[in-house]
Every structure is written in structure tokens, then in C-alpha cells.
Amino acid sequence: MDAAWQLRVVVLVPAYNEASSIGATLDGLMVQSRPADRIVVIPNGCSDTTAWEARKYPVTVMELPRLEHRKSEALNRAWNEYAQDADVLICLDADTVLPPNALAAWAQEFAATGTPAGKPLGGSSSKFTMQDPGVLSRLQKAEFATWTDVALQRGRTSVLAGTGCAINNSVLRQIAARADREGPWVYTSQVEDFELTYRIRELGYICQVSPDVRAYTDSMKSVKALWGQRMKWQVGTVEDLLELGVNRLTLRDWGQQAMGLLGVFLKLLWLAVIITSLVLGVFRFVLFWWFVPVLFVALDIKRARRIPHHDWKDIVLAASFFPQEIFMWLRSGWFLASWWAVLTGKITRRRIDRWEAQYTAEEIN
């Protein structure tokens, strides 16, 4: 028997009010060329029919009340009860669909003797993409495609996104044995994926983006929902970095934070210069200024051609300049707001529940 088929693969699907999408997620798992040995759906605190929909499938449904530590606690409870004996653990959000090759490809990755970097494989994230035709969703799709390309070129990632990833379960057992948690996932982090990935890398394992596994996930349909999601991600990342400090594993992440803050500063400086020159009546249009936006458009078009399942609308959107520029301003906005929130939170000792804020934003919209 092929070594990949000898691995025990368990899938955990945490879900919060996902009755409309859980069926598609489970349909995708039912048609895998290499079936999972166990699938556990974990509806936690749901006020809709998520659990009822899940019970239509040959899966284990671990229905839980509203948990204090949300997704992290749901994953820990399910892992402790159903997944400790697995070889490979798959984490999959309840609004994400895996193509039929996903579990087989992941099993093959973990059955291999090693990685190009010479270290054992700790985790493998999928390549995320969205298929919603809206403008905001297309902008998110382009952003994720760029992130995926960069991670594939590097051969590693610092975040195994729980949206859809596979993890070496022997590593999770080591992490679960730490005194600061009840399972692999810690409760002090608002971005449990980042902290867990750090612990995996800390043990000497490589975390990568899979070259073969794609995942089709939902996008944020409104600016308010997107802002809530990104504030949770960015605030949680900053909090974790401040907790972990500067070291060889976080140096690149700190560099990304520094570049992000520099980008915000340059955008605000550019805006201040333009406004000041207009007020003083000394503004002069220089033809050379066209070079920068033309360069940005050319780069955006090049990236758009790399987007999986792209169509002519993705190319036109990239060539339009303004949608991408507005999205960049939005990114600068939540980047600056997140740092402000973290620093003021340190002073006031108040911490906003970013999970609740995101849920509220999504429900309103």
C-alpha cells in the first residue's frame, strides 16, 4: 500500500452559523479521491441549522454551546476527543470547498521523506481563492493570489491559515503538551493560526503553501465586514509579535509590519504635500507623475494574469487603477488603526473581542 494511504487523516470543520455553506464544504469532502478517515464538524454557539445540515452527511457532529474562546476552544475540544491519534490533521472552515485532489495531495506531501529545505514538514496551507463576481471579492482574490505566489517562491509561510490547511499531528501533540494550553491552540491569541504556526516552526519544522492544493473560500461582501476581518487579523498579529518578540522566526514578520507602517507614512505624506501645495497655490502638474501610476497598473495587470480562474473583468479591474488604489488605502487604514488599537489597549488595559466584532459586521451586512 502507498505510504500516503497508510496515514490516518482527520478533518476538523469548526462552524459558526454556516448553514448556507456547510453543505458545499461537506460535498467537497465526500468526493475526495483519498477519503478522510474521520470528518468532525464542530458547530459552536450556532443559532441557525448548521448542525442539522451537517447531520445529513456521514460525519461526526460535535455540537457545542457558545464557547468563551470561540474557534480555538472548539478545535481543542474536537482534537482532544477525536483527532489525537491522527497522522495528518486537516483544518477546514465551513465556508471553504476543497477540490477532489486535496487530501491525496496533502497525504503525499507528508508521506515524503523531507522538504527542499532539508527540514521535516510541519504544515501545508492551501492556495486560497474566491469565485464571487463582485468587485470587492475580486480585489480580495487578487490580494490572496499575490500572497500565494510570494509564499510559493519562498518555499515557506509564517501562517498556516485555518481556512484550509494540513498539519503534522505528531507536532500538534508536542505543542498540546505545553503548560500554557488545553490543546494545540492557545486561547490568548486572536489569530490562533499565526501563533500555532510559530510554535510548529519553533520546533524545527517547515510550514509551506502547498503547490498542489487549492481551496475555494468565501470573501467578505462589504467593506464593513472586510474591515472587521482584517482588524482581527492585524490586531492579533501585532499582539502576538509583541508577545513573541524579535527573533529569527519573527524577523520577516516584523519587517512586513515596518514596511506597512512606512507605506502608511508615505501615503499620508503624499496627501499632505498635495493638499498643502493646493492651499498655497503652488501646485504644478509634472508629466513625470504619470510614470508611477502607469507602473502600478502594469504590475497589477501582471499579477491579475496570475490569478487562478481569472477572466477579462479581473484584467480590466487591474487596469482601472482606482479600485486597486482605494483598496490599498483601505489596507493602510486598518493597518494604522490596528497599531493604534493595540497600543491604546496596552495603556488602558482594555481588549476588544475581535471575533465578536467580525461576527457583528458580517451579520449586519
Contacts in CASP RR format, 6 or more apart in sequence:
PFRMAT RR
TARGET T0000
AUTHOR 0000-0000-0000
METHOD contacts of the structure
MODEL  1
MDAAWQLRVVVLVPAYNEASSIGATLDGLMVQSRPADRIVVIPNGCSDTT
AWEARKYPVTVMELPRLEHRKSEALNRAWNEYAQDADVLICLDADTVLPP
NALAAWAQEFAATGTPAGKPLGGSSSKFTMQDPGVLSRLQKAEFATWTDV
ALQRGRTSVLAGTGCAINNSVLRQIAARADREGPWVYTSQVEDFELTYRI
RELGYICQVSPDVRAYTDSMKSVKALWGQRMKWQVGTVEDLLELGVNRLT
LRDWGQQAMGLLGVFLKLLWLAVIITSLVLGVFRFVLFWWFVPVLFVALD
IKRARRIPHHDWKDIVLAASFFPQEIFMWLRSGWFLASWWAVLTGKITRR
RIDRWEAQYTAEEIN
2 111 0 8 1.000
3 111 0 8 1.000
4 34 0 8 1.000
4 104 0 8 1.000
4 107 0 8 1.000
4 108 0 8 1.000
4 110 0 8 1.000
4 111 0 8 1.000
5 34 0 8 1.000
5 107 0 8 1.000
6 111 0 8 1.000
7 87 0 8 1.000
7 88 0 8 1.000
7 107 0 8 1.000
7 110 0 8 1.000
7 111 0 8 1.000
8 37 0 8 1.000
8 85 0 8 1.000
8 86 0 8 1.000
8 87 0 8 1.000
8 88 0 8 1.000
9 34 0 8 1.000
9 36 0 8 1.000
9 37 0 8 1.000
9 86 0 8 1.000
9 87 0 8 1.000
9 88 0 8 1.000
9 89 0 8 1.000
9 90 0 8 1.000
9 103 0 8 1.000
9 106 0 8 1.000
9 107 0 8 1.000
10 36 0 8 1.000
10 37 0 8 1.000
10 38 0 8 1.000
10 39 0 8 1.000
10 40 0 8 1.000
10 82 0 8 1.000
10 83 0 8 1.000
10 86 0 8 1.000
10 88 0 8 1.000
10 89 0 8 1.000
10 90 0 8 1.000
10 169 0 8 1.000
11 29 0 8 1.000
11 36 0 8 1.000
11 38 0 8 1.000
11 39 0 8 1.000
11 40 0 8 1.000
11 89 0 8 1.000
11 90 0 8 1.000
11 91 0 8 1.000
11 92 0 8 1.000
11 103 0 8 1.000
12 40 0 8 1.000
12 42 0 8 1.000
12 75 0 8 1.000
12 78 0 8 1.000
12 79 0 8 1.000
12 82 0 8 1.000
12 83 0 8 1.000
12 89 0 8 1.000
12 90 0 8 1.000
12 91 0 8 1.000
12 92 0 8 1.000
13 22 0 8 1.000
13 25 0 8 1.000
13 26 0 8 1.000
13 39 0 8 1.000
13 40 0 8 1.000
13 41 0 8 1.000
13 42 0 8 1.000
13 92 0 8 1.000
13 93 0 8 1.000
13 94 0 8 1.000
14 42 0 8 1.000
14 44 0 8 1.000
14 71 0 8 1.000
14 74 0 8 1.000
14 75 0 8 1.000
14 78 0 8 1.000
14 91 0 8 1.000
14 93 0 8 1.000
14 94 0 8 1.000
15 22 0 8 1.000
15 41 0 8 1.000
15 42 0 8 1.000
15 43 0 8 1.000
15 44 0 8 1.000
15 46 0 8 1.000
15 50 0 8 1.000
15 54 0 8 1.000
15 94 0 8 1.000
16 43 0 8 1.000
16 44 0 8 1.000
16 45 0 8 1.000
16 46 0 8 1.000
16 50 0 8 1.000
16 70 0 8 1.000
16 71 0 8 1.000
16 94 0 8 1.000
16 359 0 8 1.000
17 46 0 8 1.000
17 47 0 8 1.000
17 48 0 8 1.000
17 50 0 8 1.000
18 25 0 8 1.000
18 43 0 8 1.000
18 46 0 8 1.000
18 48 0 8 1.000
18 50 0 8 1.000
18 94 0 8 1.000
18 95 0 8 1.000
19 46 0 8 1.000
19 48 0 8 1.000
19 49 0 8 1.000
19 50 0 8 1.000
19 52 0 8 1.000
19 53 0 8 1.000
21 94 0 8 1.000
21 95 0 8 1.000
21 218 0 8 1.000
22 41 0 8 1.000
22 50 0 8 1.000
22 53 0 8 1.000
22 54 0 8 1.000
22 94 0 8 1.000
23 53 0 8 1.000
23 54 0 8 1.000
23 56 0 8 1.000
23 57 0 8 1.000
24 97 0 8 1.000
25 92 0 8 1.000
25 93 0 8 1.000
25 94 0 8 1.000
25 95 0 8 1.000
25 96 0 8 1.000
25 97 0 8 1.000
26 39 0 8 1.000
26 41 0 8 1.000
26 54 0 8 1.000
26 57 0 8 1.000
26 59 0 8 1.000
27 97 0 8 1.000
28 97 0 8 1.000
28 98 0 8 1.000
28 99 0 8 1.000
28 100 0 8 1.000
29 36 0 8 1.000
29 39 0 8 1.000
29 59 0 8 1.000
29 92 0 8 1.000
29 98 0 8 1.000
29 103 0 8 1.000
30 57 0 8 1.000
30 58 0 8 1.000
31 100 0 8 1.000
32 98 0 8 1.000
32 100 0 8 1.000
32 101 0 8 1.000
32 102 0 8 1.000
32 103 0 8 1.000
32 104 0 8 1.000
33 100 0 8 1.000
33 101 0 8 1.000
33 103 0 8 1.000
33 104 0 8 1.000
34 103 0 8 1.000
34 104 0 8 1.000
34 107 0 8 1.000
35 103 0 8 1.000
36 90 0 8 1.000
36 103 0 8 1.000
37 86 0 8 1.000
38 60 0 8 1.000
38 82 0 8 1.000
38 83 0 8 1.000
38 86 0 8 1.000
39 57 0 8 1.000
39 59 0 8 1.000
39 60 0 8 1.000
40 59 0 8 1.000
40 60 0 8 1.000
40 61 0 8 1.000
40 62 0 8 1.000
40 78 0 8 1.000
40 82 0 8 1.000
40 83 0 8 1.000
41 50 0 8 1.000
41 51 0 8 1.000
41 54 0 8 1.000
41 59 0 8 1.000
41 60 0 8 1.000
41 61 0 8 1.000
41 62 0 8 1.000
41 94 0 8 1.000
42 62 0 8 1.000
42 63 0 8 1.000
42 64 0 8 1.000
42 74 0 8 1.000
42 75 0 8 1.000
42 77 0 8 1.000
42 78 0 8 1.000
43 50 0 8 1.000
43 51 0 8 1.000
43 54 0 8 1.000
43 61 0 8 1.000
43 62 0 8 1.000
43 63 0 8 1.000
43 64 0 8 1.000
44 63 0 8 1.000
44 64 0 8 1.000
44 65 0 8 1.000
44 66 0 8 1.000
44 67 0 8 1.000
44 70 0 8 1.000
44 71 0 8 1.000
44 73 0 8 1.000
44 74 0 8 1.000
45 64 0 8 1.000
45 65 0 8 1.000
45 66 0 8 1.000
45 67 0 8 1.000
46 63 0 8 1.000
50 94 0 8 1.000
51 61 0 8 1.000
51 63 0 8 1.000
54 61 0 8 1.000
55 61 0 8 1.000
60 82 0 8 1.000
62 77 0 8 1.000
62 78 0 8 1.000
62 81 0 8 1.000
62 82 0 8 1.000
64 74 0 8 1.000
64 77 0 8 1.000
67 73 0 8 1.000
67 74 0 8 1.000
69 187 0 8 1.000
70 355 0 8 1.000
71 185 0 8 1.000
71 192 0 8 1.000
71 355 0 8 1.000
72 185 0 8 1.000
72 186 0 8 1.000
72 187 0 8 1.000
72 189 0 8 1.000
72 192 0 8 1.000
73 182 0 8 1.000
73 185 0 8 1.000
73 187 0 8 1.000
75 91 0 8 1.000
75 184 0 8 1.000
75 185 0 8 1.000
75 192 0 8 1.000
76 181 0 8 1.000
76 182 0 8 1.000
76 183 0 8 1.000
76 184 0 8 1.000
76 185 0 8 1.000
79 89 0 8 1.000
79 172 0 8 1.000
79 176 0 8 1.000
79 183 0 8 1.000
79 184 0 8 1.000
79 185 0 8 1.000
80 176 0 8 1.000
80 182 0 8 1.000
80 183 0 8 1.000
83 89 0 8 1.000
83 169 0 8 1.000
84 169 0 8 1.000
84 173 0 8 1.000
86 169 0 8 1.000
87 110 0 8 1.000
87 168 0 8 1.000
87 169 0 8 1.000
87 170 0 8 1.000
88 106 0 8 1.000
88 107 0 8 1.000
88 110 0 8 1.000
88 166 0 8 1.000
88 167 0 8 1.000
88 168 0 8 1.000
88 169 0 8 1.000
89 166 0 8 1.000
89 167 0 8 1.000
89 169 0 8 1.000
89 172 0 8 1.000
90 103 0 8 1.000
90 106 0 8 1.000
90 164 0 8 1.000
90 165 0 8 1.000
90 166 0 8 1.000
90 167 0 8 1.000
91 160 0 8 1.000
91 162 0 8 1.000
91 164 0 8 1.000
91 165 0 8 1.000
91 166 0 8 1.000
91 167 0 8 1.000
92 98 0 8 1.000
92 162 0 8 1.000
92 163 0 8 1.000
92 164 0 8 1.000
92 215 0 8 1.000
93 162 0 8 1.000
93 163 0 8 1.000
93 164 0 8 1.000
93 217 0 8 1.000
95 217 0 8 1.000
95 218 0 8 1.000
96 163 0 8 1.000
96 164 0 8 1.000
96 215 0 8 1.000
96 216 0 8 1.000
96 217 0 8 1.000
96 218 0 8 1.000
97 215 0 8 1.000
97 216 0 8 1.000
97 217 0 8 1.000
98 126 0 8 1.000
98 164 0 8 1.000
98 213 0 8 1.000
98 215 0 8 1.000
98 216 0 8 1.000
99 213 0 8 1.000
99 214 0 8 1.000
99 216 0 8 1.000
101 212 0 8 1.000
101 213 0 8 1.000
102 126 0 8 1.000
102 213 0 8 1.000
102 214 0 8 1.000
102 215 0 8 1.000
105 210 0 8 1.000
105 212 0 8 1.000
105 213 0 8 1.000
106 124 0 8 1.000
106 166 0 8 1.000
106 210 0 8 1.000
106 213 0 8 1.000
109 121 0 8 1.000
109 124 0 8 1.000
109 166 0 8 1.000
109 210 0 8 1.000
109 212 0 8 1.000
110 121 0 8 1.000
110 124 0 8 1.000
110 166 0 8 1.000
110 168 0 8 1.000
112 121 0 8 1.000
114 120 0 8 1.000
114 121 0 8 1.000
115 121 0 8 1.000
115 206 0 8 1.000
115 208 0 8 1.000
116 155 0 8 1.000
117 155 0 8 1.000
117 156 0 8 1.000
117 206 0 8 1.000
118 206 0 8 1.000
119 204 0 8 1.000
119 205 0 8 1.000
119 206 0 8 1.000
120 168 0 8 1.000
120 204 0 8 1.000
120 205 0 8 1.000
120 206 0 8 1.000
121 168 0 8 1.000
121 205 0 8 1.000
121 206 0 8 1.000
121 208 0 8 1.000
122 167 0 8 1.000
122 168 0 8 1.000
122 171 0 8 1.000
122 200 0 8 1.000
122 205 0 8 1.000
122 206 0 8 1.000
122 207 0 8 1.000
123 160 0 8 1.000
123 165 0 8 1.000
123 166 0 8 1.000
123 167 0 8 1.000
123 168 0 8 1.000
123 171 0 8 1.000
123 197 0 8 1.000
123 200 0 8 1.000
123 205 0 8 1.000
123 206 0 8 1.000
123 207 0 8 1.000
123 208 0 8 1.000
124 160 0 8 1.000
124 165 0 8 1.000
124 166 0 8 1.000
124 167 0 8 1.000
124 207 0 8 1.000
124 208 0 8 1.000
124 209 0 8 1.000
124 210 0 8 1.000
124 213 0 8 1.000
125 151 0 8 1.000
125 157 0 8 1.000
125 159 0 8 1.000
125 160 0 8 1.000
125 161 0 8 1.000
125 162 0 8 1.000
125 164 0 8 1.000
125 165 0 8 1.000
125 207 0 8 1.000
125 208 0 8 1.000
125 209 0 8 1.000
125 210 0 8 1.000
126 161 0 8 1.000
126 163 0 8 1.000
126 164 0 8 1.000
126 165 0 8 1.000
126 209 0 8 1.000
126 210 0 8 1.000
126 213 0 8 1.000
126 214 0 8 1.000
126 215 0 8 1.000
127 148 0 8 1.000
127 152 0 8 1.000
127 209 0 8 1.000
127 210 0 8 1.000
127 213 0 8 1.000
127 214 0 8 1.000
127 215 0 8 1.000
127 308 0 8 1.000
128 144 0 8 1.000
128 148 0 8 1.000
128 161 0 8 1.000
128 163 0 8 1.000
128 164 0 8 1.000
128 214 0 8 1.000
128 215 0 8 1.000
128 217 0 8 1.000
129 141 0 8 1.000
129 144 0 8 1.000
129 145 0 8 1.000
129 214 0 8 1.000
129 215 0 8 1.000
129 216 0 8 1.000
129 217 0 8 1.000
129 307 0 8 1.000
129 308 0 8 1.000
129 309 0 8 1.000
130 137 0 8 1.000
130 138 0 8 1.000
130 140 0 8 1.000
130 141 0 8 1.000
130 144 0 8 1.000
130 216 0 8 1.000
130 217 0 8 1.000
130 218 0 8 1.000
130 219 0 8 1.000
131 141 0 8 1.000
131 216 0 8 1.000
131 309 0 8 1.000
132 138 0 8 1.000
132 218 0 8 1.000
132 219 0 8 1.000
132 221 0 8 1.000
133 313 0 8 1.000
135 317 0 8 1.000
135 323 0 8 1.000
136 219 0 8 1.000
136 220 0 8 1.000
136 221 0 8 1.000
136 222 0 8 1.000
136 223 0 8 1.000
136 226 0 8 1.000
137 219 0 8 1.000
137 220 0 8 1.000
137 221 0 8 1.000
138 313 0 8 1.000
138 314 0 8 1.000
138 317 0 8 1.000
139 317 0 8 1.000
139 323 0 8 1.000
139 324 0 8 1.000
139 327 0 8 1.000
140 219 0 8 1.000
140 220 0 8 1.000
140 226 0 8 1.000
141 219 0 8 1.000
141 307 0 8 1.000
141 314 0 8 1.000
142 300 0 8 1.000
142 303 0 8 1.000
142 304 0 8 1.000
142 307 0 8 1.000
142 314 0 8 1.000
142 317 0 8 1.000
142 318 0 8 1.000
142 324 0 8 1.000
143 327 0 8 1.000
145 303 0 8 1.000
145 306 0 8 1.000
145 307 0 8 1.000
145 308 0 8 1.000
146 303 0 8 1.000
146 306 0 8 1.000
148 209 0 8 1.000
149 303 0 8 1.000
149 306 0 8 1.000
151 157 0 8 1.000
151 208 0 8 1.000
151 209 0 8 1.000
152 209 0 8 1.000
152 211 0 8 1.000
155 206 0 8 1.000
155 208 0 8 1.000
155 209 0 8 1.000
156 206 0 8 1.000
156 207 0 8 1.000
156 208 0 8 1.000
157 197 0 8 1.000
157 207 0 8 1.000
157 208 0 8 1.000
157 209 0 8 1.000
158 194 0 8 1.000
158 197 0 8 1.000
158 198 0 8 1.000
158 201 0 8 1.000
158 207 0 8 1.000
158 249 0 8 1.000
158 250 0 8 1.000
158 252 0 8 1.000
158 253 0 8 1.000
159 193 0 8 1.000
159 194 0 8 1.000
159 197 0 8 1.000
160 167 0 8 1.000
160 193 0 8 1.000
160 196 0 8 1.000
160 197 0 8 1.000
160 200 0 8 1.000
160 207 0 8 1.000
161 193 0 8 1.000
162 193 0 8 1.000
163 215 0 8 1.000
163 217 0 8 1.000
164 215 0 8 1.000
164 217 0 8 1.000
165 193 0 8 1.000
166 210 0 8 1.000
166 213 0 8 1.000
167 200 0 8 1.000
168 200 0 8 1.000
168 205 0 8 1.000
171 200 0 8 1.000
171 203 0 8 1.000
171 205 0 8 1.000
172 184 0 8 1.000
174 203 0 8 1.000
175 181 0 8 1.000
175 183 0 8 1.000
175 184 0 8 1.000
175 196 0 8 1.000
175 199 0 8 1.000
175 200 0 8 1.000
175 203 0 8 1.000
176 182 0 8 1.000
176 183 0 8 1.000
176 184 0 8 1.000
178 199 0 8 1.000
180 186 0 8 1.000
180 188 0 8 1.000
181 187 0 8 1.000
184 196 0 8 1.000
185 192 0 8 1.000
185 196 0 8 1.000
186 192 0 8 1.000
186 195 0 8 1.000
186 196 0 8 1.000
188 195 0 8 1.000
188 243 0 8 1.000
189 195 0 8 1.000
189 236 0 8 1.000
189 239 0 8 1.000
189 240 0 8 1.000
190 232 0 8 1.000
190 235 0 8 1.000
190 236 0 8 1.000
190 239 0 8 1.000
190 354 0 8 1.000
190 355 0 8 1.000
191 232 0 8 1.000
191 233 0 8 1.000
191 236 0 8 1.000
191 237 0 8 1.000
191 240 0 8 1.000
194 236 0 8 1.000
194 237 0 8 1.000
194 240 0 8 1.000
195 240 0 8 1.000
197 207 0 8 1.000
198 240 0 8 1.000
198 244 0 8 1.000
198 249 0 8 1.000
198 250 0 8 1.000
200 207 0 8 1.000
201 207 0 8 1.000
201 249 0 8 1.000
202 249 0 8 1.000
214 308 0 8 1.000
220 226 0 8 1.000
220 229 0 8 1.000
220 362 0 8 1.000
221 365 0 8 1.000
222 361 0 8 1.000
222 365 0 8 1.000
223 330 0 8 1.000
224 361 0 8 1.000
224 364 0 8 1.000
224 365 0 8 1.000
225 358 0 8 1.000
225 361 0 8 1.000
225 362 0 8 1.000
225 365 0 8 1.000
226 330 0 8 1.000
227 330 0 8 1.000
227 334 0 8 1.000
227 361 0 8 1.000
228 334 0 8 1.000
228 354 0 8 1.000
228 357 0 8 1.000
228 358 0 8 1.000
228 361 0 8 1.000
229 358 0 8 1.000
229 361 0 8 1.000
230 331 0 8 1.000
230 334 0 8 1.000
230 338 0 8 1.000
231 334 0 8 1.000
231 337 0 8 1.000
231 338 0 8 1.000
231 341 0 8 1.000
231 354 0 8 1.000
231 357 0 8 1.000
231 358 0 8 1.000
232 354 0 8 1.000
232 355 0 8 1.000
232 357 0 8 1.000
232 358 0 8 1.000
234 334 0 8 1.000
234 335 0 8 1.000
234 338 0 8 1.000
235 338 0 8 1.000
235 341 0 8 1.000
235 342 0 8 1.000
235 352 0 8 1.000
235 354 0 8 1.000
236 338 0 8 1.000
236 342 0 8 1.000
236 354 0 8 1.000
237 253 0 8 1.000
237 257 0 8 1.000
238 257 0 8 1.000
238 338 0 8 1.000
238 339 0 8 1.000
238 342 0 8 1.000
239 342 0 8 1.000
241 250 0 8 1.000
241 253 0 8 1.000
241 254 0 8 1.000
241 257 0 8 1.000
242 342 0 8 1.000
244 250 0 8 1.000
246 254 0 8 1.000
260 332 0 8 1.000
260 335 0 8 1.000
261 335 0 8 1.000
261 336 0 8 1.000
261 339 0 8 1.000
263 332 0 8 1.000
264 332 0 8 1.000
264 333 0 8 1.000
264 335 0 8 1.000
264 336 0 8 1.000
267 328 0 8 1.000
267 329 0 8 1.000
267 332 0 8 1.000
274 283 0 8 1.000
277 283 0 8 1.000
277 284 0 8 1.000
293 321 0 8 1.000
296 321 0 8 1.000
296 324 0 8 1.000
296 325 0 8 1.000
297 318 0 8 1.000
297 319 0 8 1.000
297 321 0 8 1.000
300 318 0 8 1.000
300 319 0 8 1.000
300 321 0 8 1.000
300 324 0 8 1.000
301 315 0 8 1.000
301 318 0 8 1.000
301 319 0 8 1.000
303 318 0 8 1.000
304 310 0 8 1.000
304 314 0 8 1.000
304 315 0 8 1.000
304 317 0 8 1.000
304 318 0 8 1.000
305 315 0 8 1.000
307 314 0 8 1.000
317 323 0 8 1.000
317 324 0 8 1.000
318 324 0 8 1.000
341 352 0 8 1.000
345 351 0 8 1.000
END
